[in-house]
Amino acid sequence: MLKEFKEFIARGNVIDLAVAVIIGAAFGKIVTSLVNDLVMPPIGLITGGVDFKNLFISLRGSYATLEEAKKANAPTINYGQFIQNVIEFLIVAFAVFLVVKAINRMKRRPEELPPTIKACAYCYSSIPVQARRCPQCTSELQEA
């Protein structure tokens, strides 16, 4: 079982996945900072100084800030944080889209190769292009 585990870990796909998870976690922090520090302040300014982190609905009592509600252990619906998370997701999804698109462009397309088989004109079986006689029906084939 240890040998199978070593083979599993040594596969390229597992190592690629591990690297992707590590880079994804770091990228997530960058995107979170981008949204919190660069995207949301201008949006808050446009919307009249609204801080999205502080948008919530208190289900019990009335609180001025989300921090006060959390200190009082009041149940809240934090829709401002949800809006921020949706924006983060859209940025990450767009970045992944751009990376996949770039990778697909870099992949080589297979060159068109000349056909290696053809159909017999009499029995329609597949035969090599160089064949002069069909191995199935033994009819003589015309050269192209």
C-alpha positions as CSV (number, residue, x, y, z in Angstrom):
1,M,0.0,0.0,0.0
2,L,2.9,2.4,0.7
3,K,4.3,1.6,-2.8
4,E,0.9,2.5,-4.4
5,F,0.8,5.7,-2.4
6,K,4.3,6.7,-3.6
7,E,3.3,6.0,-7.2
8,F,0.1,8.1,-6.7
9,I,2.1,11.1,-5.2
10,A,4.8,10.8,-7.9
11,R,2.3,11.2,-10.7
12,G,2.5,14.6,-12.5
13,N,-1.2,15.3,-12.0
14,V,-1.1,15.2,-8.2
15,I,2.0,17.5,-8.1
16,D,0.4,19.9,-10.6
17,L,-2.8,19.9,-8.4
18,A,-0.8,20.6,-5.3
19,V,1.0,23.5,-7.0
20,A,-2.3,24.9,-8.3
21,V,-3.8,24.8,-4.8
22,I,-0.9,26.7,-3.3
23,I,-0.8,29.3,-6.0
24,G,-4.6,29.5,-5.9
25,A,-4.5,30.3,-2.1
26,A,-1.9,33.0,-2.7
27,F,-3.9,34.4,-5.6
28,G,-7.0,34.4,-3.5
29,K,-5.2,36.7,-1.0
30,I,-4.2,39.0,-3.8
31,V,-7.7,39.2,-5.1
32,T,-9.1,39.8,-1.7
33,S,-6.7,42.7,-1.2
34,L,-7.6,44.0,-4.7
35,V,-11.3,44.0,-3.9
36,N,-11.0,45.3,-0.3
37,D,-8.4,48.0,-1.0
38,L,-8.8,49.0,-4.6
39,V,-12.3,48.1,-6.0
40,M,-14.7,48.6,-3.1
41,P,-13.5,52.1,-1.9
42,P,-14.4,53.7,-5.2
43,I,-17.7,51.8,-5.4
44,G,-18.4,53.0,-1.8
45,L,-17.6,56.6,-2.8
46,I,-19.9,56.4,-5.8
47,T,-22.7,55.0,-3.6
48,G,-22.3,57.9,-1.2
49,G,-19.6,56.6,1.2
50,V,-21.3,53.2,1.9
51,D,-18.9,50.6,3.5
52,F,-20.1,47.3,2.1
53,K,-18.6,45.4,5.0
54,N,-21.0,47.2,7.3
55,L,-24.2,46.4,5.4
56,F,-26.2,43.9,7.4
57,I,-29.7,43.2,8.7
58,S,-29.9,42.5,12.4
59,L,-32.4,39.7,13.2
60,R,-32.6,40.7,16.9
61,G,-32.2,44.2,18.2
62,S,-30.8,47.3,16.5
63,Y,-27.1,47.9,16.1
64,A,-25.2,50.7,14.4
65,T,-22.4,48.6,13.1
66,L,-21.8,44.9,12.3
67,E,-19.1,44.9,15.0
68,E,-21.5,45.9,17.7
69,A,-24.0,43.2,16.6
70,K,-21.2,40.5,16.6
71,K,-20.1,41.6,20.1
72,A,-23.7,41.2,21.3
73,N,-23.9,37.8,19.5
74,A,-26.9,39.0,17.6
75,P,-27.9,37.0,14.5
76,T,-27.3,39.0,11.3
77,I,-27.6,38.7,7.6
78,N,-24.4,40.2,6.2
79,Y,-25.4,41.0,2.7
80,G,-22.6,43.6,2.3
81,Q,-20.0,40.9,2.8
82,F,-21.9,38.7,0.3
83,I,-21.7,41.5,-2.3
84,Q,-17.9,41.7,-1.7
85,N,-17.5,37.9,-2.1
86,V,-19.4,37.9,-5.3
87,I,-17.1,40.7,-6.7
88,E,-14.1,38.7,-5.6
89,F,-15.4,35.5,-7.3
90,L,-16.1,37.4,-10.5
91,I,-12.5,38.8,-10.6
92,V,-11.0,35.3,-9.9
93,A,-13.3,33.7,-12.5
94,F,-12.2,36.3,-15.1
95,A,-8.6,35.8,-14.3
96,V,-8.9,32.0,-14.6
97,F,-10.7,32.6,-17.9
98,L,-7.8,34.7,-19.2
99,V,-5.2,32.2,-18.1
100,V,-7.0,29.2,-19.7
101,K,-7.5,31.2,-22.9
102,A,-3.8,32.1,-23.1
103,I,-2.8,28.4,-22.4
104,N,-5.2,27.2,-25.2
105,R,-3.6,29.7,-27.6
106,M,-0.1,28.4,-26.8
107,K,-1.0,24.8,-27.4
108,R,0.1,23.5,-30.8
109,R,-2.6,22.4,-33.1
110,P,-1.9,19.1,-34.8
111,E,-0.8,19.4,-38.4
112,E,-3.1,17.9,-41.0
113,L,-1.6,14.6,-42.1
114,P,-2.5,13.0,-45.4
115,P,-5.0,10.2,-45.0
116,T,-3.5,6.7,-44.5
117,I,-6.6,4.7,-45.3
118,K,-9.3,4.8,-47.9
119,A,-12.6,3.0,-48.6
120,C,-12.7,0.2,-51.2
121,A,-14.9,1.4,-54.1
122,Y,-16.6,-2.1,-54.3
123,C,-17.0,-3.3,-50.7
124,Y,-16.4,-0.1,-48.8
125,S,-14.0,-1.7,-46.3
126,S,-11.1,0.3,-45.0
127,I,-7.8,-0.3,-46.7
128,P,-4.4,1.4,-46.8
129,V,-4.0,4.2,-49.4
130,Q,-1.1,2.4,-51.1
131,A,-3.1,-0.8,-51.7
132,R,-3.7,-1.9,-55.3
133,R,-6.0,-4.7,-54.4
134,C,-8.7,-4.9,-51.7
135,P,-7.9,-7.6,-49.1
136,Q,-11.6,-8.1,-48.4
137,C,-13.1,-8.5,-51.9
138,T,-9.9,-8.9,-53.9
139,S,-11.0,-6.4,-56.5
140,E,-8.3,-4.4,-58.3
141,L,-8.3,-0.7,-57.3
142,Q,-7.7,2.2,-59.5
143,E,-4.8,4.5,-58.6
144,A,-5.8,8.0,-57.5
